[in-house]
């Protein structure tokens, strides 16, 4: 009988430890999924360097972004979303510079752009003949998703990583949107 009591006690202890393991494990799994399922949206312009040089480091899609926010830039707004699971990630910085600087950037980027659009957003652009995905106006000061017609959207690269029958299901694109009349430039990159 003594032996059966020891076996029962051992079983109770093992079941207790197992239950604690299951409860503890599920707590940590829930914590891990809840912290990553809520994609952290970064809008603090002081974190630009961190996003540009660390979170997107080694990525050719941000090589056209300035290494740091220019000292003479005004009205700086950034939005970075790392994405989650099937959700895409994007990074956008909007700033104002002198009209001369903006015209120089417009000339520079227009000469290497593979696609050019006037206003609109990615849904508008991809549905045009030979259209490619671009971006939404994430750095807008309103809830507008589209760039006004004062913006020229210059696509520097767009890569379709979908499979046959699912064009643009996965891919990336990057470029700039320039509003000469407001002396603004929006650097953008998207992955999905």
N, C-alpha and C positions, 0 to 999 in steps of 0.2 A: 504493500500500500504506500509505503514511503516513496517508492520509485514512481508510482503513478502520480503522486502529489508533485514531485519534482518535474515530471513531464508536463503536468498541467500548468505549473508555475512558469516553466520555460516557454510553453506555448503562449500563455498570456503575455509574457514579456515580449516575445517575438512579434505577436500580433500588435501589441502596443507600439513597438518600435516601427513596425511596418506601417501602421496607421499614421504615425507622426511623419514618417517619410513621405507617404502619399500626400498628406495635408501640406507639409512643407514644400514638397516638390510642386504641387499644383499652385501654391501661393507664388513661388518664384517664376513658374511658367506664366501665370497670369500677369505678374508684374512685368516680365520681359515683353510679352505681347502687347500689353496696354501701353507701355512706354514707346514701343516702336510703331504701333498701329496709328498712333496719333502723331503724324508727321510734324516735326518741329518747323514752323515757318519763321525764318529769320528776316526781320525788317530793320534791325538796328544797324545803321550805317557804320558804326564803329567796328562792326564785325566783318566789314568788307574784305579786309586782308586775310582774315581767317578763312572765309568762304573761298575767295579767289585762289589763295596760295596753299591752302591745306585741304579743304574739303573737295576741291576740284583740281588739285595739283596733278600734274602729269596728264591732264586732259587737254587735248588740242582744241576742244570746243571753247575754251576761254582764252586762247592765246591772243585774240583781238581785243579782249578787255584790258583796260589800263592796269598795270601792275599795282598801282595804288590810286586812290581817288586824287585827281589833280588838285593842287592847292587853290587854283582859281575857280574851281567848280562851285556852282551854286545850286540850291534846290535838290540836293542829292537824296535819292530814294533807292533802297534796294529791297529785293524780295528773293529769298532763296527757299526752296522746298526740296528736301532730299528725296521725296517720294517714298512709297511703301508698296511692297509686293508688286502687283501689276500696275500701280499708279506711277506716273512719270515724275521725273524731277525737272526742276527748272531753276534758272538763276537769271536775274535781270537787275541792271543798275541804270538809273535814269539821272541825268545831270545836265545843267546848263553851263555853257561856256561862251566865250566871245563869238560874235557872228563870223569873224575871220577864221577862228579855229574850227567852227562847225562847217563852214564852207570847205575848208581844207580836208576835214574828215569825210565829208560827203563825196568829194572828188576822189579821195583815196579809196573809200569802200565801194563806190559805184564802179570803179575800174576793175575790181576783182569779184563783184557780185555775180552769182550764177542765175539769180532770179530777182525781179524787182516788182514790188506791189505798191499801190497808193492806198493808204488806210486799210481798215479791215482787221481781221484776225485769222488765226490758223484755219478755222472752218471755212471761211470765205476763200482763202488762198488755195487750199488743197482741192477745192471743187472747181477751180478754173481749169481750162484746158492746159495740160502739162503743168498743173499746179503742184506745189509741194507744201508740206506743213511748215508753219512758222511759229507764232506764239500768240498769246493773249496779252493785253496791256495790263500786266500785273502791277506795274508801278504807277498806274493812273491814280489821280487823287479822288476819283469818283468810283462808282461801282461799274463803270464802263469796261467791257471786255475787249472792245475793239479800239484800234488806233483811229483817230479822226483822219480825214482826208488830207490834213496838213502834214502827215507823216509819210515818208518814203521808207518802205520796209525793204531792206537789202539783205537777201539770203546769201551768205558766204558759202554755206555747205548744207546739204540735206542728204541724209543717207537712209535709204529704205532697208530695214533689216527684217522685214516681214517675209512671209513665205508665199509661194504661188497661190493665188486666190485670196490672199489677205494682205494686199498691198498696204504698206505703211502701218501695219499692225504693230510693229516695233521699229524704232529708228531714232534718229536724232537730227537736229537742225540747229544752226546758229547764225547770227548776223547782227545787224544794227537797224534801228529805226530812227530816222532823223527828221526833225521838224525845224527847217531853216528859219521860218518866221519867228519861232519862239527860242531859237538858238539852243535847241535841246537834242541830245542823243540818248538813245536807249540801247545798251548792249544787252543781248539776250542769248541764251542757249537753252535747249530743251532736249530731254531724253525720255523715251517712253517704251 
